Amino acid sequence: MLFLTIGILCNVILLIIIKSFEKFKIPTLQGIVVNYFVAGTTALLFTGVPFTLSEVVKADFFPVSAMLGALFICVFYLISQTAQKINISVATVANKMSVVVPVILAFMLYGDKITPLKIIGIVLALASVYLTTKPNGTNSVRSGPLLLFPVLIFIGSGIIDALVNYANKRLIHSPSEDGLFTAFGFFIAGTIGIFCLLYLFIFKKEKFVPRSILGGIALGIPNFFSLYFILKALSSGVFESSELYPIANVFILILSSLAGVVLFKEKLSKLNVLGIILSVLAIGMITIKLA
């Protein structure tokens, strides 16, 4: 439970920091790129596992780590834009209700137990995403193209969770590989981000903002631990993956929604609140065990 608790707290801290980028005028993509190199370096320093680059490239987990890197930066950018332009709650629900993807795959691939309540929970989870992203009629941004972002977050985050779970069960063969798996996913995400920034600097004449380095450092450390401790919780065997992801996500959802209201004075429509309530019910149904 300790691993899971730390992972949950780090995820909430991530959302609070990324929301704060706007307040401190930190260009989102610049901060995110720095964050990935900080997260990767933190992973190597924290785990302290000796390695050579050729060994990592030949490792079973490397192809999945590379795919995760590409997804990391795309989804993280979408989350940041949704948190800043809509609110934290919408970003969190779209991100965390993607739990239905790894849960369904856990039933299909890993023999996790399926129950009628879990099926109802998955349906409610999908409904909650729709309600929390539904425009309230008073915010023009909510009715524009930005509304596509939560849908893309839902799909991308689901794929990320499914790949992490697959790597944990089939590709990571020792605890020491957890750190390398996460580190190189982060480094690949950062490398992709560098090319995106070069395009902006050269063709869009965007300028580098030095405080992006501080923002990236603040973001990168909890970013590593958010993934590392979820991996550790999965490896502990205390929960099936179809239970662990929903448990983690409901607490992340509740805490981040509270943070949005308390720290950033965010306002939620009645439909948004209903969506959050449905998401909590959904996760409860997915995780409940009947005697």
Helices and strands as residue ranges (DSSP letters): H 2-23, H 28-47, H 53-58, H 62-85, H 88-96, G 97-99, H 100-109, H 116-132, G 140-143, G 145-147, H 148-166, I 167-171, H 176-203, H 211-236, H 241-264, H 270-287
